[in-house]
Amino acid sequence: MLLYFVYFNVFRSDDVINSPYNRRQDTFAERVVRGSILSSDGEVLAETQVAEDGSETRVYPYGEMFAHVVGYESEGKSGIESLANFSLLSSHAFFTEKVANELREEKNIGDNVYTTLNVSLQATAYEALGSHSGAVVALEPSTGRILALVSNPGFDPNTLSEDWETLISSVDGELLNRATQGQYPPGSVFKIVTALEYYRENGSFDGFSYDCGGSVTHDGYTISCYNGSAHGHEDFRTAFAKSCNAAFASLGLTLDRASFARTCGELLFNEELPVSLPYNKSSFALDDSTEDTVAMMTAMGQGETTVSPMHMAMITSAVANGGVLMNPYLIERVESYTGARVESYSASAYGKLMTAQEAEALTGLMEAVVQEGTGRALGGASYTVAGKTGTAEFSSDKSKSHAWFTGFSNVESPDLVVTVIVEEAGSGSEYAVPIAKKLFDAYYSL
Ligand SMILES: [Zn+2]
């Protein structure tokens, strides 16, 4: 219910769709043939084909696969079509050619926009999600380059105008970019954040121990471990690796709520994100008036907290990158249609979300998940992975859950962050981990 409510509001409030700024730029379209959008290795993701009679058709060769990130340019604009609208409608063709075109009253050819997107990784993510609703984000933690960004269900940008009325009245939210606009309960991927707060308050994970009998009861409210398993005696590493709810709910009662809220603010909950696509803010609410049972739920990623897959990828990226979050970006460079460089973009740091020492401590926990915990299916590959699974309950009877995974590969010198959510699928280790593994496998076979 929450999810659909969010779709509705997002869609209604999406100011990008009718941005007057975009409408003003569109008058250039009378003089310029809109440029192409390409992947980082030069595959065409969107191009304008001009027929002999001069009529133009915007063509998206990959159809649904890149729909949300590349976007569309009819019925308003979205994705990179909106972000790069100005460049696509500018022409840096040779001056003499432009003069000649103007004399002949012919259009100039717009600039091409090269993105950071990788076709092979995008295809892997799209196929791995299959018929499931959900999202996948893959980015380079050291630069912020977004290599893949998939949201399901999608739409075919080639037939957008024909499908528009159906799409805007659909309850499935095909037009919503779940990767950036979807707000989900984080479930156990949030234990990364709870662990950081514990580390900040205690200076180390060393003093922690817990005996798990499969559940914990406080004020008459019982929180159970997944499938009711009793995890036995645990230190912090084991509790994190096995994703023990009883241990985290119990330690949630000991955390300073104001300090926890401050840490979440530093990780950009309730804050603006450095994301160029339309997104929704993640939310975290905890203070002295919060009931104990809610504090317990919050520490294990349930309760009132919501997060987008992109935001979770950014937190993971900061852990992978020694605490420093790089601004995620999608546009690498702009070239004239003859290949002359017009503009280049490069990596930039947003700032430090945590200290290098904190990032290292969290990395150790996330390695344990793969070595001995819920992410074991990612072990034994030619690359190493550190990550966290999540199984986020979202219905009041706890019968439905979203499957999460967030993590990064090549732990010593991180290459790739992958964040996956599969809606209403089941457990993270069963449904999200295999998708992440396909992404890592594809990355290392590029
Ligand atoms: Zn447990």
Boltz pocket constraint, residues with backbone or C-beta under 6 A from the ligand:
constraints:
  - pocket:
      binder: B
      contacts: [[A, 212], [A, 213], [A, 214], [A, 215], [A, 225], [A, 229], [A, 230], [A, 231], [A, 232], [A, 243], [A, 244], [A, 245], [A, 246], [A, 247]]
      max_distance: 6.0
